[in-house]
């Protein structure tokens, strides 16, 4: 009984102090299929990608949200990502 009370208190505390997750403006997309949208600038993203040696950076397709939790892939987002990839490799 005491364990249930402690778990409920912990869940309540997490719910009251939760911080909304906002992804950064730039995403690192690695060749093994993993992406990380925690970068606030393109320079920060590229420094990490170049350090690991595999992948590319692109603008976050869902700016201002937790990546993948809202919005949709649209033509403008795909064009922006394509332009960023082409610029990075040219």
Secondary structure as GFF3:
##gff-version 3
##sequence-region A 1 90
A	DSSP	alpha_helix	2	17	.	.	.	ID=ss1
A	DSSP	beta_strand	26	29	.	.	.	ID=ss2
A	DSSP	beta_strand	35	39	.	.	.	ID=ss3
A	DSSP	alpha_helix	42	52	.	.	.	ID=ss4
A	DSSP	beta_strand	56	59	.	.	.	ID=ss5
A	DSSP	alpha_helix	75	88	.	.	.	ID=ss6
###
